[in-house]
């Protein structure tokens, strides 16, 4: 995965690199959101991809907490099942 740099974020949102650097002190929450969004954009991660990852993580956590053996194929099946219900 490509590491996001201030200049990458600046280019994506048509701002100067110094403006983005200023967010580190003045608006760190916005900078975090911009890093996340830029990372997704640069690495071609779609909203659907994020949804799948979130569902996968939830199911995996449930299985770990319930002491069930984590099986990748069943995890993927459950994620697909949940997403098809949306």
Secondary structure, DSSP 4 states (H G I P E B T S, - for coil): -PPP-HHHHHHHHT--HHHHHHHHHH-HHHHHHHHHHHHHHHTT--HHHHHHHHHHHHHHHHHHHTTPPP-HHHHHHHHHHHHHH-
